[in-house]
Amino acid sequence: MIVSIIICTSNRAPYLKKTLESVQKLDLIAGLEHELILVETGITDDINAVLQAISIRGIRVRRIAESHKGLAKARNLGVKEASGQILLFTDDDVQLPQSWIEIICAPILAGTADAVAGEVVIVPHLQRPWMTAVHRSWLATTDSVDLSNPDRLVGANMAISRAVFEKVPAFDEELGAGALGPGEETLFSWQLKEAGFRLAGMASCRVWHHFQEDRLLRNRWLAVSKQFGISIAYLAHHWQHETILNARYHYYLTLAGYWIRRIVRWRQSLQKEGISEWELGFLVRLHQLDYYLNERKHPRKYGRKGLIKLHPPSFASENLENRDKTHKGMS
C-alpha cells in the first residue's frame, strides 16, 4: 500500500521550506510506501534552492507543474498523479508533527473511516488578542469544526481514501484559493457524506498554520469577506438548490443596516489589523446576496446534493471585475 502526501504551492518558498523541513522529520509507517506529490502553480520564486537544501529520506518526491491557477485545480492534478490508496493533504505554510502520517491514517487503515479531519491551529506568534473562533476559522483553523463528529474537512490537515474519489471525482475547481472563494473542501465533505462515506475527526493530530502575516490586515479581511459571501451563494444555488425570496430587498436592507452601524462605530474602520465579527457578518451577507442576484439566472451545475458536476464552468468568473467595484466604499 502507498500513502501519498499532496502539497500544492505557489510562490511561497520560505513557507514551503518550513513545511518540507517538517516532512523531512516525519515517522513513516512500516511496511507501507510513501510519496510526496508537490504540485507547483505559477512558480516564479526559487523553489529549486529550497528542494536542494532539504533531503527527504524514505519518501519518493515527485514535482508536477499545473499551468492554470487555482488550489482546487492543483489538488485535482495531485489526486490524478498520486499512486496512493490513502491521500494526505496539507498546505505549503503548515508545520507537521512527527507522528502525523500514522495518526491521520489510523482510522482509514483500521477501516473505521473513509476520510479524516485533523486539527489545525495558528502558530503562537500569529495569534492576536482580538481573534475569536470566527476569525481563527477564517484563517483555515478547525475552531468551528467539532472533531468528535466533524461536518467537514479542512485542507491543511486531511486524509482521504482513494475509494472516495471513485464516487466524488474531484474538488470543484470554481471554488477555492485562486478562484471564486473558499468552499471546495466543504463541498467535497458534503458530497462524500452524501455518497455514504464516513468522516472521522482526530483532535490528537494537530498541525500548525504559519501563514503570511499580512492576512491579518483589515483590507485582507474585507477581501476575504467577499470571497466567503460568493462561495456561500454558489453552494446554496448550485448544490443545495436554495432560493432566496426577495433577495434584492434583503440586499438593500442589509446595506442600510451595515452603513448605519458602520457610521456609529466608525473608529473600528480605522484599525489596521483585524475586523469585528458584526462587520464580517454584514459583508458576507451583502456579497452573498449580490452574487446570488446574478447567479440565479444560470442553470444549476449539480443535481440537488449531487456528486458530479452537470455543467462545465462557463461563467464562474463572469463579471467578477465588475463585482470588484461593487461596495468598493466598504474599506
Buried (B, 14 or more C-beta within 10 A) or exposed (E): EBBBBBBBBBBBBEBBBBBBBBBBEBEBBEEBBBBBBBBBBBBEBEBEEBBEEBEBEEBEBBBBEBEEEBBBBBBBBBBEBBBBBBBBBBBBBBBBBEEBBBBBBBBBBEEEBBBBBBBBBBBEEBBEEEBEEEBBBBBBBBBEBEBEEBBBBBBBBBBBBBBBBEBBBBBBBBBBBBBBBBBBBBBBBBBBBBBEBBBBBBBEBBBBBBBEEEBBBBEBBBBBBBBBBBBBBBBBBBBBEEEBEEBEEBBEEBBEBBEEBBEEEEEBBEEEBBBBEBBBBBBBBBBBBBBBBBBEEBEBBBEEEBBEBEEEBEBBEEEEEEBEEBBEEBE
